[in-house]
Amino acid sequence: MGGVSVVVWRVVLGGVSVVVWRVVLGGVSVVVWRVVLGGVSVVVWRVVLGGVSVVVWRVVLGGVSIVRVISMMVISVVGSIIVS
């Protein structure tokens, strides 16, 4: 299938589990991070469609769930990043 990219990473080290899903389909990008450490679970969804980015955070600690939604416009930056 042309134009579709799916990547999944999973790392488990001791009691820590990290899973990252990345799906790109045309101009839509979806990335999901999930980190579990003991009784704490953190999930972050990031969806980019055109110039709009939506990020959803969900933290579960015990039986309490906190959800936060952040929406922002993405500004294209042309240039280079130098890492030393």
C-alpha positions, -999 to +999 in steps of 0.1 A: +000+000+000+016+033-011+017+062+013+011+042+044+038+038+072+032+018+104+060+015+130+057-001+165+084-001+192+081-021+225+106-021+253+102-039+286+129-034+312+122-046+347+088-032+358+088-005+331+069-010+298+072+015+269+052+011+237+052+035+208+029+033+177+034+056+147+010+055+117+014+079+088-013+078+061-011+106+035-011+139+053-023+124+086+002+113+113-008+095+145+017+087+173+007+070+205+031+066+235+022+043+264+044+040+295+035+017+324+055+018+356+040-001+385+005+012+391+010+043+370+000+044+333+006+074+310-008+074+274-002+103+250-019+105+216-006+130+190-026+136+158-013+159+131-036+168+102-025+195+079-015+224+101-034+213+132-019+192+160-040+177+187-024+161+218-043+141+244-027+131+277-042+104+299-026+096+333-040+067+354-028+065+390-046+039+410-083+043+401-080+080+392-078+090+355-067+125+344-073+135+307-060+167+291-065+178+255-041+203+238-048+217+204-024+239+185-015+251+151+018+238+136+041+263+121+064+249+094+101+257+101+126+257+074+163+254+085+187+230+101+192+216+135+228+211+147+235+187+175+269+187+190 
